[in-house]
Amino acid sequence: MYDKHKFFPFYTSIGDQVLLSGENMQEREFALMKSYFPETARKIQEKVEEECELLDYEGSRIYDEYPDRLMMRVLGDGIFHRMQKEAAAREIPSGFLEDLVQVLLYQEILRRRCRRKRCTGY
């Protein structure tokens, strides 16, 4: 005989709704804070997100337990050199721009690693 109190509906296996709603709230808050960035920082953040999107796949180097420092530096340097060509970025001193790119890159990778860890437990 079927006991309705022991029945496990299939849709509860799809995902933890509390976790998903927390993830959505966190993404909305990040988008809000990102909208407060100065224009140049916003452009850099967009370039960083584009670069990270290319590296966001299963087995990517950014998800290594200990990401390689040289690889992270090379990624940041590539974004930095592309940003130097933009007019708004030329107004920023070179050393500061390079540091800003590295910080935004590391922050974006950390955000993606945390999201993947919560979702898949890599």
Rosetta constraint file for C-alpha pairs under 8 A:
AtomPair CA 3 CA 7 HARMONIC 6.58 0.50
AtomPair CA 8 CA 12 HARMONIC 7.51 0.50
AtomPair CA 9 CA 13 HARMONIC 7.74 0.50
AtomPair CA 10 CA 14 HARMONIC 7.39 0.50
AtomPair CA 11 CA 15 HARMONIC 7.97 0.50
AtomPair CA 12 CA 16 HARMONIC 7.34 0.50
AtomPair CA 15 CA 19 HARMONIC 7.92 0.50
AtomPair CA 15 CA 20 HARMONIC 7.45 0.50
AtomPair CA 16 CA 20 HARMONIC 6.28 0.50
AtomPair CA 17 CA 21 HARMONIC 5.99 0.50
AtomPair CA 18 CA 22 HARMONIC 6.13 0.50
AtomPair CA 19 CA 23 HARMONIC 6.14 0.50
AtomPair CA 20 CA 24 HARMONIC 6.17 0.50
AtomPair CA 21 CA 25 HARMONIC 6.12 0.50
AtomPair CA 22 CA 26 HARMONIC 6.13 0.50
AtomPair CA 23 CA 27 HARMONIC 6.22 0.50
AtomPair CA 23 CA 115 HARMONIC 7.81 0.50
AtomPair CA 24 CA 28 HARMONIC 6.21 0.50
AtomPair CA 25 CA 29 HARMONIC 6.23 0.50
AtomPair CA 26 CA 30 HARMONIC 6.16 0.50
AtomPair CA 27 CA 31 HARMONIC 6.15 0.50
AtomPair CA 28 CA 32 HARMONIC 6.19 0.50
AtomPair CA 29 CA 33 HARMONIC 6.21 0.50
AtomPair CA 30 CA 34 HARMONIC 5.99 0.50
AtomPair CA 31 CA 35 HARMONIC 6.20 0.50
AtomPair CA 32 CA 36 HARMONIC 6.92 0.50
AtomPair CA 33 CA 37 HARMONIC 7.06 0.50
AtomPair CA 34 CA 42 HARMONIC 7.04 0.50
AtomPair CA 35 CA 42 HARMONIC 7.67 0.50
AtomPair CA 37 CA 41 HARMONIC 5.88 0.50
AtomPair CA 37 CA 42 HARMONIC 5.59 0.50
AtomPair CA 38 CA 42 HARMONIC 6.13 0.50
AtomPair CA 39 CA 43 HARMONIC 6.33 0.50
AtomPair CA 40 CA 44 HARMONIC 6.29 0.50
AtomPair CA 40 CA 88 HARMONIC 6.16 0.50
AtomPair CA 40 CA 89 HARMONIC 6.33 0.50
AtomPair CA 41 CA 45 HARMONIC 6.04 0.50
AtomPair CA 41 CA 100 HARMONIC 7.97 0.50
AtomPair CA 42 CA 46 HARMONIC 6.20 0.50
AtomPair CA 43 CA 47 HARMONIC 6.38 0.50
AtomPair CA 44 CA 48 HARMONIC 6.14 0.50
AtomPair CA 44 CA 83 HARMONIC 7.09 0.50
AtomPair CA 44 CA 101 HARMONIC 6.64 0.50
AtomPair CA 44 CA 104 HARMONIC 7.83 0.50
AtomPair CA 45 CA 49 HARMONIC 6.08 0.50
AtomPair CA 45 CA 101 HARMONIC 7.95 0.50
AtomPair CA 45 CA 104 HARMONIC 6.43 0.50
AtomPair CA 45 CA 105 HARMONIC 7.82 0.50
AtomPair CA 46 CA 50 HARMONIC 6.20 0.50
AtomPair CA 47 CA 51 HARMONIC 6.25 0.50
AtomPair CA 47 CA 79 HARMONIC 6.85 0.50
AtomPair CA 48 CA 52 HARMONIC 6.13 0.50
AtomPair CA 48 CA 79 HARMONIC 6.96 0.50
AtomPair CA 48 CA 101 HARMONIC 7.67 0.50
AtomPair CA 48 CA 104 HARMONIC 7.06 0.50
AtomPair CA 48 CA 105 HARMONIC 5.71 0.50
AtomPair CA 48 CA 108 HARMONIC 7.37 0.50
AtomPair CA 49 CA 53 HARMONIC 5.93 0.50
AtomPair CA 49 CA 108 HARMONIC 7.02 0.50
AtomPair CA 50 CA 54 HARMONIC 6.62 0.50
AtomPair CA 51 CA 55 HARMONIC 6.74 0.50
AtomPair CA 51 CA 79 HARMONIC 7.94 0.50
AtomPair CA 52 CA 56 HARMONIC 6.01 0.50
AtomPair CA 52 CA 108 HARMONIC 7.54 0.50
AtomPair CA 52 CA 109 HARMONIC 7.04 0.50
AtomPair CA 55 CA 60 HARMONIC 6.07 0.50
AtomPair CA 55 CA 61 HARMONIC 7.60 0.50
AtomPair CA 55 CA 62 HARMONIC 7.11 0.50
AtomPair CA 56 CA 60 HARMONIC 6.44 0.50
AtomPair CA 56 CA 62 HARMONIC 7.72 0.50
AtomPair CA 59 CA 63 HARMONIC 6.86 0.50
AtomPair CA 59 CA 64 HARMONIC 7.78 0.50
AtomPair CA 60 CA 64 HARMONIC 7.19 0.50
AtomPair CA 61 CA 67 HARMONIC 6.49 0.50
AtomPair CA 61 CA 68 HARMONIC 7.88 0.50
AtomPair CA 62 CA 67 HARMONIC 5.92 0.50
AtomPair CA 62 CA 109 HARMONIC 6.75 0.50
AtomPair CA 62 CA 113 HARMONIC 7.63 0.50
AtomPair CA 63 CA 67 HARMONIC 7.00 0.50
AtomPair CA 63 CA 113 HARMONIC 6.25 0.50
AtomPair CA 67 CA 71 HARMONIC 7.66 0.50
AtomPair CA 67 CA 72 HARMONIC 7.41 0.50
AtomPair CA 68 CA 72 HARMONIC 6.36 0.50
AtomPair CA 69 CA 73 HARMONIC 6.15 0.50
AtomPair CA 70 CA 74 HARMONIC 6.11 0.50
AtomPair CA 71 CA 75 HARMONIC 6.20 0.50
AtomPair CA 72 CA 76 HARMONIC 6.30 0.50
AtomPair CA 72 CA 106 HARMONIC 7.85 0.50
AtomPair CA 73 CA 77 HARMONIC 6.06 0.50
AtomPair CA 73 CA 102 HARMONIC 7.34 0.50
AtomPair CA 74 CA 78 HARMONIC 6.18 0.50
AtomPair CA 75 CA 79 HARMONIC 6.53 0.50
AtomPair CA 76 CA 80 HARMONIC 6.04 0.50
AtomPair CA 76 CA 98 HARMONIC 7.71 0.50
AtomPair CA 76 CA 101 HARMONIC 6.10 0.50
AtomPair CA 76 CA 102 HARMONIC 5.23 0.50
AtomPair CA 76 CA 105 HARMONIC 6.57 0.50
AtomPair CA 77 CA 81 HARMONIC 6.12 0.50
AtomPair CA 77 CA 98 HARMONIC 7.32 0.50
AtomPair CA 77 CA 102 HARMONIC 7.88 0.50
AtomPair CA 78 CA 82 HARMONIC 6.40 0.50
AtomPair CA 79 CA 83 HARMONIC 6.11 0.50
AtomPair CA 79 CA 101 HARMONIC 7.06 0.50
AtomPair CA 80 CA 84 HARMONIC 6.22 0.50
AtomPair CA 80 CA 97 HARMONIC 7.22 0.50
AtomPair CA 80 CA 98 HARMONIC 5.75 0.50
AtomPair CA 80 CA 101 HARMONIC 6.20 0.50
AtomPair CA 81 CA 85 HARMONIC 7.10 0.50
AtomPair CA 82 CA 86 HARMONIC 7.50 0.50
AtomPair CA 83 CA 89 HARMONIC 6.17 0.50
AtomPair CA 84 CA 89 HARMONIC 5.81 0.50
AtomPair CA 84 CA 90 HARMONIC 5.88 0.50
AtomPair CA 85 CA 89 HARMONIC 7.45 0.50
AtomPair CA 85 CA 90 HARMONIC 7.22 0.50
AtomPair CA 86 CA 90 HARMONIC 6.50 0.50
AtomPair CA 87 CA 91 HARMONIC 7.25 0.50
AtomPair CA 88 CA 92 HARMONIC 7.70 0.50
AtomPair CA 89 CA 97 HARMONIC 7.37 0.50
AtomPair CA 90 CA 94 HARMONIC 7.80 0.50
AtomPair CA 92 CA 96 HARMONIC 6.85 0.50
AtomPair CA 92 CA 97 HARMONIC 6.05 0.50
AtomPair CA 93 CA 97 HARMONIC 6.21 0.50
AtomPair CA 94 CA 98 HARMONIC 6.16 0.50
AtomPair CA 95 CA 99 HARMONIC 6.29 0.50
AtomPair CA 96 CA 100 HARMONIC 6.06 0.50
AtomPair CA 97 CA 101 HARMONIC 6.16 0.50
AtomPair CA 98 CA 102 HARMONIC 6.33 0.50
AtomPair CA 99 CA 103 HARMONIC 6.16 0.50
AtomPair CA 100 CA 104 HARMONIC 6.11 0.50
AtomPair CA 101 CA 105 HARMONIC 6.02 0.50
AtomPair CA 102 CA 106 HARMONIC 6.15 0.50
AtomPair CA 103 CA 107 HARMONIC 6.10 0.50
AtomPair CA 104 CA 108 HARMONIC 6.10 0.50
AtomPair CA 105 CA 109 HARMONIC 6.19 0.50
AtomPair CA 106 CA 110 HARMONIC 6.05 0.50
AtomPair CA 107 CA 111 HARMONIC 6.18 0.50
AtomPair CA 108 CA 112 HARMONIC 6.26 0.50
AtomPair CA 109 CA 113 HARMONIC 6.04 0.50
AtomPair CA 110 CA 114 HARMONIC 6.09 0.50
AtomPair CA 111 CA 115 HARMONIC 6.18 0.50
AtomPair CA 112 CA 116 HARMONIC 6.08 0.50
AtomPair CA 113 CA 117 HARMONIC 5.95 0.50
AtomPair CA 114 CA 118 HARMONIC 6.14 0.50
AtomPair CA 115 CA 119 HARMONIC 6.14 0.50
AtomPair CA 116 CA 120 HARMONIC 5.61 0.50
AtomPair CA 116 CA 121 HARMONIC 6.80 0.50
AtomPair CA 116 CA 122 HARMONIC 6.83 0.50
AtomPair CA 117 CA 121 HARMONIC 4.30 0.50
AtomPair CA 117 CA 122 HARMONIC 5.41 0.50
